[in-house]
Amino acid sequence: MNKHRHCIQPNNRTTTPALAAAYDSSHQQHSPAASTRSIAIALSICVIALCAAGTASANEKKHWYFGGSIGSANNTLSGENSPKGSTEKIAATGFKLYGGYQFNKNFAAELAYINFGKYSSVSPDWRITAKTTALGMSAVGTLPLSTNFSVLGRAGVLAKMVNADGRHVTDRQIYTMKSTKVAPLFGVGAEYRFTPAISLRAEYEYVGKTGFGDEKLKLANDLLSIGLRVRF
């Protein structure tokens, strides 16, 4: 591959080849990952709609809560000039810290910090290391199925921050690129309440594609996590 087409330049003017994937959206085929994202978005909207319809009969006391979770993150890149010639999905360990306010048993508002982990990619010319984090807010709808078990859906928006360092194999020069973009957030999950104050929450969250580098590279992220939620 011609390194003059795709090398990282200082001052954030271009993207990195190893973090790029040649991808023509007009010819994109449906994949299991795309189906999972579509299901997650549809379910989150349905749960929130059902919860909104049931708020009139909600009688749980208002309260604050906070929580944390850890799990598997996917950082999916698509774009031009990839040595792999296709979408590249890179797995990492991610985690989430959040806090929110429960208005009733069906509806809450939540703020969150999400770390999608540190990941690397290698091409014949470059070795790239990148990290993605996000700060955001979302509306969370909860649908109780029993006294202790409920399902939830979320929809929101966040600021996605990407920091990438690229080292050229030949001249060993290091280039740094940073990007902050706004992206939509959707999620679905389930929660089991051990006590009135402590619950176990499992959740899948998907963050939409954003431009990266010279905007020819697109980055999408998702996190499958499990953790505890504490109310007070």
Secondary structure, 3 states (H helix, E strand, C coil): CCHHHHCCCHHHCCCCCCCCCCCCHHHCCCCHHHHHHHHHHHHHHHHHHHHHHCHHHCCCCCEEEEEEEEEEEEEEEECCCCCCCCCEEEEEEEEEEEEEEECCCCEEEEEEEEEEEEEEEECCCEEEEEEEEEEEEEEEEEEECCCCEEEEEEEEEEEEEEEEEEEECCCCCEEEEEEEEEEEEEEEEEEEECCCCEEEEEEEEEEEEEEECCCCEEEEEEEEEEEEEEEC
